[in-house]
Each structure stands twice: as structure tokens, then as C-alpha cells.
Amino acid sequence: MKKIIYSFLLIGAFFAFGTKAHAQNAPAKFACISFNELLSAMPEFKKADTTLAEYRTTLEQRFDAMKNEYNEQANLLSSKDTAKFTAPQLVIKRQGLNELLAKIQGFETEAGTLFNQKRSALLQPIQKKAEDAIQQVSKDNGYAFVFEKDNLHAYPPSTDILPLVKKKLGII
């Protein structure tokens, strides 16, 4: 019985001290920011976006060249000019056409992977720089929580820290 009483006293003491300590702390400050808006304002992001567009164009050109080669070979094998080939040559040409088709299909997947890798490599340092600036502004201004503005339905405009973060990054 004594153990139960001591347990209740101990729990009561934790609650008493816990609420007293909590009451002494200032209320947590909240802020919001549009991360996408911040990224698009950064000069590094604009440069990365241009580099990605050029890379995408290069990949598309390689893909188009492969498709053109396939179409030329397919047209050759479906034309009357196939009469000049022997049966073994036709088999080899059709096999080459099938291999080219498989290469094209594989390149579609590979190009997507290559593009995503390039995108990650370019954007990761920019996103980290933005995150670090948000963390520093939050710390400097005493914000306990920073929410993504794009996910909020309502917020007071005074809680938007985008101008502070832009200033921290030297973006006007």
C-alpha cells in the first residue's frame, strides 16, 4: 500500500513541476515559407534549371537519332529492296532491328534514370543551402516551427519568413 501511495505522490510531483516549468516557457513561435518560391528565386536554381533543360535536350536528341535509325532499317526491311539480300542476311538484319528496338526501349528507362540522377546532383546542394538558411533564420528569430506555406489554408502574412530568408541568402 505504501508503494502505491509513493507512486501517486511521485506522479503528482512530476505533474506539478512539469506544468510549472511549462508555464514559465514562452509560447512557441510559428512561421511559414514557400520552399518552391524560395528555390525559384535562387540564382543557383535558375542555372541548374537551364543545365537540366540542356541535358534533357541532349537525351532527347540521342533518343530521336536511335528512333530514326530504327525507322530507316525497318523501312529497308519492309521495302522491295529486300530481294537483293540472301535469307541469312535478312535474318541478321531483322535480328539487328530487334536489338535496336530493345536498345531504344532500354534507353527510355536509362534516360529517365540519368536525368533524375543529374537533377539530384544539381539540386541537392541548392536545397541544402535553402534549408540551412531557413534553419538559421528560424533560430535567429526564435521560430520553433516553420511550416510549408503551400500546404496551409490560412496563415497570418506576418508569419511568412520568405523575405527574411531571401535577405539571408542575399536575394533581392
NUKOLZA-802882 format. One record per residue (C-alpha): residue in one letter; x, y, z; residue number from 1. Coordinates in nm, 4 decimals. Layout:
NUKOLZA-802882
R   residuo         xx         yy         zz   num
R         A          X          Y          Z   NUM
...
end
This chain:
NUKOLZA-802882
R   residuo         xx         yy         zz   num
R         M     0.0000     0.0000     0.0000     1
R         K     0.2873     0.2338     0.0817     2
R         K     0.4324     0.1708    -0.2642     3
R         I     0.1063     0.2788    -0.4284     4
R         I     0.0901     0.5969    -0.2202     5
R         Y     0.4532     0.6810    -0.3002     6
R         S     0.3829     0.6173    -0.6673     7
R         F     0.0867     0.8587    -0.6649     8
R         L     0.2912     1.1213    -0.4810     9
R         L     0.5767     1.0837    -0.7261    10
R         I     0.3446     1.1120    -1.0267    11
R         G     0.1750     1.4160    -0.8716    12
R         A     0.5118     1.5813    -0.8152    13
R         F     0.6081     1.5235    -1.1794    14
R         F     0.2820     1.6810    -1.2944    15
R         A     0.3207     1.9772    -1.0580    16
R         F     0.6777     2.0527    -1.1581    17
R         G     0.6117     1.9768    -1.5239    18
R         T     0.3212     2.2235    -1.5524    19
R         K     0.5108     2.4874    -1.3555    20
R         A     0.8146     2.4545    -1.5850    21
R         H     0.5897     2.4570    -1.8909    22
R         A     0.4091     2.7703    -1.7748    23
R         Q     0.7401     2.9559    -1.7424    24
R         N     0.8387     2.8906    -2.1059    25
R         A     0.7316     3.1395    -2.3696    26
R         P     0.4804     3.0138    -2.6251    27
R         A     0.6334     2.8581    -2.9348    28
R         K     0.6542     3.0841    -3.2366    29
R         F     0.5341     2.9596    -3.5735    30
R         A     0.6323     3.0660    -3.9232    31
R         C     0.5744     2.9550    -4.2787    32
R         I     0.7612     2.9678    -4.6094    33
R         S     0.7109     2.8541    -4.9660    34
R         F     1.0137     2.6366    -5.0302    35
R         N     0.9428     2.6229    -5.4041    36
R         E     0.9201     3.0007    -5.4235    37
R         L     1.2490     3.0302    -5.2369    38
R         L     1.4224     2.7824    -5.4680    39
R         S     1.2961     2.9512    -5.7823    40
R         A     1.4293     3.2853    -5.6563    41
R         M     1.7802     3.1483    -5.6065    42
R         P     2.0241     3.2171    -5.8933    43
R         E     2.1795     2.8728    -5.8467    44
R         F     1.8412     2.7130    -5.9103    45
R         K     1.7925     2.9089    -6.2323    46
R         K     2.1352     2.7959    -6.3543    47
R         A     2.0611     2.4335    -6.2604    48
R         D     1.7250     2.4545    -6.4377    49
R         T     1.8978     2.5738    -6.7564    50
R         T     2.1568     2.2965    -6.7290    51
R         L     1.8803     2.0377    -6.6843    52
R         A     1.6928     2.1687    -6.9875    53
R         E     2.0092     2.1365    -7.1974    54
R         Y     2.0711     1.7858    -7.0646    55
R         R     1.7128     1.6838    -7.1425    56
R         T     1.7564     1.8154    -7.4978    57
R         T     2.0755     1.6107    -7.5389    58
R         L     1.8998     1.2954    -7.4193    59
R         E     1.6046     1.3614    -7.6488    60
R         Q     1.8386     1.4092    -7.9460    61
R         R     2.0091     1.0773    -7.8732    62
R         F     1.6686     0.9095    -7.8468    63
R         D     1.5470     1.0663    -8.1724    64
R         A     1.8647     0.9550    -8.3521    65
R         M     1.8072     0.5985    -8.2346    66
R         K     1.4425     0.6092    -8.3464    67
R         N     1.5421     0.7447    -8.6875    68
R         E     1.7968     0.4670    -8.7304    69
R         Y     1.5304     0.2110    -8.6358    70
R         N     1.2788     0.3596    -8.8809    71
R         E     1.5347     0.3566    -9.1630    72
R         Q     1.6205    -0.0071    -9.1015    73
R         A     1.2542    -0.1031    -9.0632    74
R         N     1.1673     0.0715    -9.3887    75
R         L     1.4550    -0.1027    -9.5628    76
R         L     1.3369    -0.4438    -9.4426    77
R         S     0.9781    -0.3783    -9.5464    78
R         S     1.0633    -0.2461    -9.8942    79
R         K     1.1194    -0.4250   -10.2228    80
R         D     1.4946    -0.3832   -10.1793    81
R         T     1.4999    -0.6900    -9.9541    82
R         A     1.5134    -0.9071   -10.2661    83
R         K     1.8832    -0.8236   -10.3006    84
R         F     1.9571    -0.9819    -9.9614    85
R         T     2.0040    -1.3522    -9.9004    86
R         A     1.7898    -1.5291    -9.6426    87
R         P     2.0718    -1.5371    -9.3819    88
R         Q     2.1350    -1.1639    -9.4390    89
R         L     1.7652    -1.0893    -9.3808    90
R         V     1.7718    -1.2902    -9.0590    91
R         I     2.0757    -1.0940    -8.9389    92
R         K     1.9161    -0.7599    -9.0361    93
R         R     1.5892    -0.8472    -8.8576    94
R         Q     1.7851    -0.9576    -8.5537    95
R         G     1.9754    -0.6268    -8.5617    96
R         L     1.6440    -0.4415    -8.5878    97
R         N     1.5086    -0.6276    -8.2841    98
R         E     1.8266    -0.5486    -8.0896    99
R         L     1.7954    -0.1827    -8.1844   100
R         L     1.4339    -0.1809    -8.0651   101
R         A     1.5412    -0.3323    -7.7332   102
R         K     1.8174    -0.0704    -7.7088   103
R         I     1.5636     0.2074    -7.7719   104
R         Q     1.3298     0.0714    -7.5052   105
R         G     1.6167     0.0375    -7.2605   106
R         F     1.7338     0.3884    -7.3389   107
R         E     1.3943     0.5319    -7.2429   108
R         T     1.4343     0.3901    -6.8939   109
R         E     1.8040     0.4746    -6.8778   110
R         A     1.7418     0.8330    -6.9917   111
R         G     1.4866     0.8802    -6.7141   112
R         T     1.7320     0.7451    -6.4596   113
R         L     2.0184     0.9571    -6.5947   114
R         F     1.8024     1.2686    -6.5883   115
R         N     1.6898     1.2054    -6.2301   116
R         Q     2.0494     1.1462    -6.1194   117
R         K     2.1645     1.4676    -6.2857   118
R         R     1.8701     1.6541    -6.1333   119
R         S     1.9507     1.5242    -5.7850   120
R         A     2.3191     1.6066    -5.8217   121
R         L     2.2401     1.9635    -5.9275   122
R         L     1.9536     2.0386    -5.6899   123
R         Q     2.0692     1.8704    -5.3695   124
R         P     2.3292     2.1349    -5.2779   125
R         I     2.0851     2.4154    -5.3641   126
R         Q     1.8125     2.2619    -5.1490   127
R         K     2.0596     2.2150    -4.8636   128
R         K     2.1647     2.5794    -4.8870   129
R         A     1.7991     2.6859    -4.8730   130
R         E     1.7269     2.4527    -4.5788   131
R         D     2.0303     2.5826    -4.3903   132
R         A     1.9187     2.9430    -4.4451   133
R         I     1.5677     2.8594    -4.3197   134
R         Q     1.7161     2.6919    -4.0118   135
R         Q     1.9397     2.9906    -3.9386   136
R         V     1.6597     3.2463    -3.9827   137
R         S     1.4337     3.0346    -3.7620   138
R         K     1.6991     3.0146    -3.4940   139
R         D     1.7847     3.3860    -3.5151   140
R         N     1.4188     3.4889    -3.4877   141
R         G     1.3085     3.2327    -3.2301   142
R         Y     1.0726     3.0304    -3.4504   143
R         A     1.0131     2.6854    -3.3089   144
R         F     0.8226     2.5575    -3.6126   145
R         V     0.8350     2.6527    -3.9812   146
R         F     0.5607     2.5090    -4.1988   147
R         E     0.5398     2.4763    -4.5756   148
R         K     0.3161     2.7649    -4.6803   149
R         D     0.1829     2.5787    -4.9841   150
R         N     0.0212     2.3225    -4.7505   151
R         L    -0.1565     2.5776    -4.5305   152
R         H    -0.5075     2.7026    -4.5972   153
R         A    -0.4789     3.0089    -4.3767   154
R         Y    -0.1925     3.1891    -4.2100   155
R         P    -0.1179     3.5425    -4.0981   156
R         P     0.1051     3.7155    -4.3547   157
R         S     0.3375     3.8248    -4.0752   158
R         T     0.4463     3.4643    -4.0225   159
R         D     0.5875     3.4299    -4.3761   160
R         I     0.9667     3.4281    -4.3376   161
R         L     1.0439     3.4187    -4.7105   162
R         P     1.1678     3.7812    -4.7146   163
R         L     1.3967     3.7109    -4.4181   164
R         V     1.5426     3.4006    -4.5809   165
R         K     1.5904     3.5805    -4.9130   166
R         K     1.7744     3.8559    -4.7286   167
R         K     1.9901     3.5946    -4.5527   168
R         L     2.0798     3.4444    -4.8926   169
R         G     2.1432     3.7846    -5.0495   170
R         I     1.8491     3.7574    -5.2879   171
R         I     1.6653     4.0804    -5.3514   172
end
